[in-house]
């Protein structure tokens, strides 16, 4: 079975959804904080790539536009 990047991260961090039991949810809250920190770091990486969207070098521009479009879509989907 092939694991996706998401599968690997979830396996490393652990469950993040509330369960309704204080002992379990304490651990899951720590997992959630770790997941949020990771996502924040990844978004910063994507934001840095998006800054290259106006470059004249085609490969840099392609990556920058991809990152910019991803962030625009994310903003729409999240709604913040």
C-alpha positions in Angstrom: 0.0 0.0 0.0 1.3 3.4 -1.0 1.0 6.2 1.6 0.3 9.7 0.6 2.1 12.7 2.2 -1.1 13.4 4.1 -1.2 9.8 5.4 2.4 10.1 6.6 1.7 13.4 8.4 -1.4 12.0 10.0 0.4 9.0 11.2 3.3 11.1 12.6 1.1 13.7 14.4 -1.8 11.5 15.4 -5.6 12.0 15.6 -6.8 15.6 15.8 -10.6 15.3 16.0 -12.3 15.8 19.4 -13.5 12.5 21.0 -15.4 13.7 24.0 -13.2 12.2 26.7 -11.0 14.7 28.5 -8.0 12.4 28.7 -8.1 11.5 25.0 -8.9 15.1 24.0 -5.9 16.5 25.9 -3.6 14.5 23.6 -5.6 15.2 20.5 -5.4 18.9 21.3 -1.6 18.7 21.4 -1.8 16.9 18.0 -4.1 19.6 16.6 -1.7 22.3 17.7 1.2 20.4 16.0 -0.9 20.1 12.8 -1.8 23.8 12.8 1.9 24.7 13.3 2.9 22.5 10.4 0.1 23.9 8.1 1.2 27.5 9.1 4.8 26.7 8.2 3.7 25.1 4.9 1.5 28.1 4.0 4.5 30.4 4.5 6.6 28.2 2.1 3.8 28.5 -0.5 3.5 32.3 0.1 7.2 32.6 -0.6 6.8 30.6 -3.9 3.8 32.8 -4.9 6.0 35.9 -4.8 7.7 34.6 -7.9 4.5 34.7 -10.0 5.7 37.8 -12.0 9.2 36.5 -12.8 10.3 36.3 -16.4 12.0 32.9 -15.9 9.3 30.5 -17.1 9.9 27.8 -14.4 9.9 30.4 -11.6 6.8 32.0 -13.0 5.0 28.7 -13.4 5.7 27.7 -9.8 4.8 31.2 -8.5 1.5 31.2 -10.4 0.7 27.7 -9.2 1.3 28.7 -5.6 -0.7 32.0 -6.0 -3.6 30.2 -7.5 -3.5 27.6 -4.7 -3.6 30.3 -2.0 -6.4 32.1 -3.8 -8.4 28.9 -3.9 -7.6 28.2 -0.3 -8.9 31.6 0.7 -12.1 31.0 -1.1 -12.6 27.5 0.4 -11.8 28.5 3.9 -13.8 31.8 3.8 -11.6 33.9 6.1 
